[in-house]
């Protein structure tokens, strides 16, 4: 079953975050994931949302997602992401197909 990493970001230092963005694709390409969403202008439909960006990454398994998230390669660039944005990051499971 697939899993997703969902990040909601509030920018605090755009220069640091842009450095992270520039390095992200090279690192992410080493892992078995897909970048599904990276939107700095999401449309709020309901409730309150005090963030600037939402990112959704898809992986075939939780193990693959954690292999990316915990890798030395990602840790090296994540310093700029942490310096550049406050983040809420979730690992969520895909809804089982047999329940739809």
GIMOKA-V983964 format. One record per backbone hydrogen bond with DSSP energy under -0.5 kcal/mol. CO is the residue of the C=O (numbers start at 1). NH is the residue of the N-H. If there is no record, write none. Layout:
# GIMOKA-V983964
co = <CO | CO>
nh = <NH | NH>
This chain:
# GIMOKA-V983964
co = <2 | 3 | 4 | 4 | 5 | 6 | 7 | 8 | 9 | 9 | 10 | 13 | 14 | 15 | 16 | 17 | 18 | 19 | 20 | 21 | 23 | 24 | 25 | 27 | 28 | 31 | 32 | 34 | 34 | 37 | 38 | 39 | 42 | 53 | 54 | 55 | 56 | 56 | 57 | 58 | 59 | 61 | 62 | 63 | 64 | 65 | 66 | 68 | 71 | 72 | 73 | 74 | 75 | 77 | 77 | 78 | 79 | 80 | 81 | 84 | 84 | 86 | 88 | 90 | 90 | 92 | 96 | 97>
nh = <94 | 59 | 6 | 92 | 57 | 90 | 55 | 88 | 52 | 53 | 86 | 17 | 18 | 19 | 20 | 21 | 22 | 23 | 24 | 25 | 27 | 28 | 29 | 30 | 31 | 33 | 60 | 36 | 58 | 56 | 40 | 54 | 44 | 9 | 39 | 7 | 36 | 37 | 5 | 34 | 3 | 65 | 66 | 67 | 68 | 69 | 70 | 71 | 75 | 76 | 77 | 78 | 79 | 80 | 81 | 82 | 83 | 84 | 85 | 12 | 13 | 10 | 8 | 6 | 92 | 4 | 99 | 100>
